[in-house]
Amino acid sequence: MGIFGKVERVIAIALLVLMTIIVVSGVLEVAWVVFNDLFEPPGLFLGVEDLFDIFGLFLMVLIGLELMTSIEMYLEDNVIHAEVMFLVALTAVARKIVILDAKAIDPMTVFAIAALVLALSAGYYLLKRRNTSAEG
C-alpha cells in the first residue's frame, strides 16, 4: 500500500468516526423531538406537522447509517459498493417525499421526483439482477 493508499484509509476512518458522531447526534435529536412533542400540551398526541418532522429526522438517521455502512464496506474491500449508494439515494428521495408539502408543490416537481424514483429503482434492480446472475 503506497502513501496515497494510506492517506485514503486515514481519511475513510476519519469520515467513519465523524459519521458515527453525526448519527449518534441524530438519534439523540430524534429522541429529544419525540419526547418534547409527546409531553407538550395536550400530551401524548403528535400532530401531522410533528409526525412529518419526526419521520424526516428518522429517515435522515437511516441515511447516515447507510453511509456508515458504505464507509465500513469501503474500508474492508477498498471498493465503493454501488448497491449501498443506490439505497442511500432511494432513502434520501423517500425522505424528501415525506417532508414535501403536497399543497405547495409544483406538478412538474412531482413528475421529476417520480422519474428519479423510477430511475433509481431500475438501476438498483438491474444491479441486483447482474450480481445475482454473476453469483449463480
Secondary structure by P-SEA (a helix, b strand, c coil): ccaaaaaaaaaaaaaaaaaaaaaaaaaaaaaaaaaaaaaccccccccaaaaaaaaaaaaaaaaaaaaaaaaaaaaacccccaaaaaaaaaaaaaaaaaacccccccaaaaaaaaaaaaaaaaaaaaaaaaaaaaac
